[in-house]
Amino acid sequence: MTVKKRYRIALETKLDQLHHQGYTIFERWELLAWFNKERLTNVVWREIQDSWEEIFGLEEGQKPLQVIKCDLTTSPQTFIVIQADRIEEMNDLV
């Protein structure tokens, strides 16, 4: 299953934001609509990772994207996707 053609630009815009800011936010409803799904599956996340690698590449040793679920329910409504390579320990910033 791939992203619907009419939403491809929206996904690429989110990935551009991720590239420039280090993070982007996906809402559950966006992903369900974009991928024409009833529920989020690994296929959706794999497609996002594959699209990221297709557009920006994945250099050797580079960590894959990571996802923060913004609530602890069985169906989180908001997800923050981050570039794992840009994570820093808070103690390192002090």
Secondary structure, 3 states (H helix, E strand, C coil): CCCCHHHHHHHHHHHHHHHHHCEEEEEHHHHHHHCCCCCCCHHHHHHHHHHHHHHHCCCCCCCCEEEEECCCCCCCCEEEEEEHHHCCCHHHHC
